[in-house]
């Protein structure tokens, strides 16, 4: 990006230069995870609080692997099936980490891992009342997104396709509607498989993307993290640059004015 362009991602009054958020699950070991996070240049990292073990003697847990001076930690409520359970886990997360930011997930559907909109809305209202900065994971529902924004959520995080599916961006029309009306960042979360899909999200105006499985399960997670970093940057720059108009007919790259017309070879001179 040109150095003169000041284009931070703003969430809850904090500025971030990276528009790629990453997860910490599914890596084969902590070493690969750390190297992938480094390569991604992400600044916001999400952690399932049920994977965090603090205070256990000699325990080399997940948080010990993260540079908390570098990353904005985003605990999540993965595994919670009801609003009440998500609120309890969120309070535990804040107690253990000292962080009030929260990726809110309420998912009763064990097969497709689709979030429950009504329970998410209920949990968000309670957590905002408790002083949390709430980033809710939702289905691509523009009406629900508006309701959550009205409550005071810091972002909305619609899925591109089901979690971990790698199916890519299948909710484009709904996300475009969200982008028309949102006054908070729209962060596309779940289902992205390759960097071009992340780039497409940024090209249409999404504030950021969150990627975990596509990086962690790649043959080379570190290289894939670097590729997602580049894809997100390219998508954002394309959005800022403004794409050319779509035309029904071809448009020549070279002006026909001044072009020398050669004689028809079928016509004698």
Rosetta blueprint (number, residue, H / E / L):
1 X L
2 X L
3 X L
4 X L
5 X L
6 X L
7 X L
8 X L
9 X E
10 X E
11 X E
12 X L
13 X L
14 X E
15 X E
16 X E
17 X L
18 X L
19 X L
20 X E
21 X E
22 X E
23 X E
24 X L
25 X L
26 X L
27 X L
28 X L
29 X L
30 X H
31 X H
32 X H
33 X H
34 X H
35 X H
36 X H
37 X H
38 X H
39 X H
40 X H
41 X L
42 X L
43 X L
44 X E
45 X E
46 X E
47 X E
48 X E
49 X H
50 X H
51 X H
52 X L
53 X L
54 X L
55 X L
56 X L
57 X L
58 X L
59 X L
60 X L
61 X L
62 X L
63 X H
64 X H
65 X H
66 X L
67 X L
68 X L
69 X L
70 X L
71 X L
72 X E
73 X E
74 X E
75 X E
76 X E
77 X L
78 X L
79 X L
80 X L
81 X L
82 X L
83 X H
84 X H
85 X H
86 X H
87 X H
88 X H
89 X H
90 X H
91 X H
92 X H
93 X H
94 X H
95 X H
96 X H
97 X H
98 X L
99 X L
100 X L
101 X E
102 X E
103 X E
104 X E
105 X L
106 X L
107 X L
108 X L
109 X L
110 X L
111 X L
112 X L
113 X L
114 X L
115 X L
116 X L
117 X H
118 X H
119 X H
120 X H
121 X H
122 X H
123 X H
124 X H
125 X H
126 X H
127 X H
128 X H
129 X H
130 X L
131 X L
132 X L
133 X E
134 X E
135 X E
136 X E
137 X E
138 X E
139 X L
140 X L
141 X L
142 X H
143 X H
144 X H
145 X H
146 X H
147 X H
148 X H
149 X H
150 X H
151 X H
152 X L
153 X L
154 X L
155 X E
156 X E
157 X E
158 X E
159 X E
160 X L
161 X L
162 X L
163 X L
164 X L
165 X L
166 X L
167 X L
168 X L
169 X L
170 X L
171 X L
172 X H
173 X H
174 X H
175 X H
176 X H
177 X H
178 X H
179 X H
180 X H
181 X H
182 X L
183 X L
184 X L
185 X E
186 X E
187 X E
188 X E
189 X E
190 X L
191 X L
192 X L
193 X L
194 X L
195 X H
196 X H
197 X H
198 X H
199 X H
200 X H
201 X H
202 X H
203 X H
204 X L
205 X L
206 X L
207 X L
208 X E
209 X E
210 X E
211 X E
212 X L
213 X H
214 X H
215 X H
216 X H
217 X L
218 X L
219 X L
220 X L
221 X H
222 X H
223 X H
224 X H
225 X H
226 X H
227 X H
228 X H
229 X H
230 X H
231 X H
232 X H
233 X H
234 X H
235 X H
236 X H
237 X H
238 X H
239 X H
240 X H
241 X H
242 X L
243 X L
244 X L
245 X L
246 X L
247 X L
248 X L
249 X L
250 X L
251 X L
252 X L
253 X L
254 X L
255 X L
256 X L
257 X L
258 X L
259 X L
260 X L
261 X L
262 X L
263 X L
264 X L
265 X L
266 X L
267 X L
268 X L
269 X L
